[in-house]
């Protein structure tokens, strides 16, 4: 059976909208009928809270206690399963380092066991071993980028991290797509930085995600924008990005039929 398409959502800046994006892409893909596993690699455990669940040491249990993946995932929405995280994830990362884990850690510990999924989405921390492992495993990289100076700087750093990892591990480049975040086209800063992203990344810049109060309200309620405010334009933006990702995945060779990495 072919392995799922792996989408890694990452950048080298906190507060860039990684978890918001990971949760809404996972939910949007699940709504389209795809079977999706969302994996939280960040110690904050916000994937769970954004979906109305409590953070839990499930990633720790997988990597340290070597419990079965099937025991640790929970169905949080129809077609959408979550492997939750919490502060114990830092312990798991340190444990993996002590065991001299390599960049292919998630390939063996998780992806080889994620049977029956169409997509696996990794929500990563802004740095560290688990971020590297998620980049290593990605079929498609998605970089949420706030259109302000810190966001642009974090994006530049992330591109360097990706390039260095690919060179070190002898990996072929994988597609990297930019998702402009918190865009307000009434401001000069948003318009200017969005133009810079489009000049740098061309058609790999996906639909900009606008600033919307309703999204913050949905997150506070532990629900997605699709449920909380189905008519809101930001929901349509994420649904459109999901459609693009389905098209990109369909246009690629099925991952199980490609030569194995490394």
Secondary structure, 3 states (H helix, E strand, C coil): CCCCEEEEECCCCCCCCHHHHHHHHHHHHHHCCCCEEEEECCCCCHHHHHCCCCCCCHHHHHHCCCCCHHHHCEEEECCEEEECCCCHHHHHHHHHHHCCCCCCHHHHHCHHHCCCCCEEEEECCCCCHHHHHHHHHCCEEEEEEECCHHHHHHHHHHHHHHHHHHHHHCCCCCEEEEEEECECCCCHHHHHHHHHHHHHHHHHECCCCECCHHHHHHHHCCCCHHHHCCCCHHHHHHHHHHHHHHHHHHHCCCHHHCCCCC
